[in-house]
């Protein structure tokens, strides 16, 4: 449990707060869920404040850089600056008041995570590998120079948030996790780290906010499989950037190409061009250097199964290290499947003599088969009933998550 933030004895500065018009959130109906935000009861909230210290040398990021960037973000350096805003970190769900000069709004000082809570077949509340999300958030924080969230604080926050929103976790239904009727309902948990202090000029914020909220969701992609557009006109990330972290800036560039694709459009010679009468479900990006090698989706990783039976996942410094991808690779090896991490050329994916199956993996996507890929005027189809390896990996992964299979890796964490 983190200590409470100590308020200054002097009267606080009087400020006005304006409520902005936003859409009203509805209560969840587990029989009609979509992948969106619903009304839930509680959230986790903590602040890392340095601006109130009269010694400017102690304002963030000086404490980090003075002791050494590498040491600060190591396991050997404690971070004890986090405080709850109220008497405790768990508070009722509410809107937040931010200054117009909030650093995150202008300079993108924000990173987040995505994890899930389930009601398992044993009727227990479980999490799946949340410690990996905690470590990944620390790596994201290091890249954009924000205070790290201690691993135990992250895990405590996720656990408390899930327990406090227990009624919002969809019940276990066997049909939701069967391959033919996939609709993996769960409680989506979103930890967010951001520089909330006002800042003019491209510098780190002095004050930061860590919060966790949750919302029940259904499947992200259709049960019949994904139709995918590979674009040559847009790129998700470039070498030396933030593509291997989960910073907010990585996602905004995908909004336009994704919305165009969902209307059957690609971007050709500087303008949108319709390339399909049917919508695509998502966009798959190529590398920014050669424009030839598969990278990933905006919110999921890409995997392929060769005609020789090997599992292949793209290797690149601009790909986010996915928790689900890591789990799938481990499970594939347990099944005796050879796993390769290497550059994957787009022509290889489009060649039916070399690649037999393709799918995506991620916290939202879980394991979703791809049944159609459009690239450069050509479409390649995959028959859902022949995606045997994809199905085996789905069955193993969700079996562990839902406690219908043994968990030899200790991935599942029971919290209720």
Secondary structure by P-SEA (a helix, b strand, c coil): ccccbbbbcccccbbbbbbcbbbbbbccccccccccccccccbbbbbbccccccccccccaaaaaaaccccccccccccccbbbccccccccbbbbbbcccccccccccccccccccccccccbbbbcaaaaaaaaaaaaaaaaccccccaaaaaaaaaaaaaaacccccccccccccccccccccbbbbbbbbccccccccccccccccbbbbbbbcccccccccbbbbbccccccccccccccccccccccaaaaaaaaaacccccccbbbbcccbbbcbbbbccccccccccccccbbbbbbcccbbbbbbbcccccccaaaaaaaaaaaaacbbbbbcccccccccccccccccccccccccbbbbcbbbcccbbbbbbcccaaaaaaaaaaaaaaaacccccccccccccc
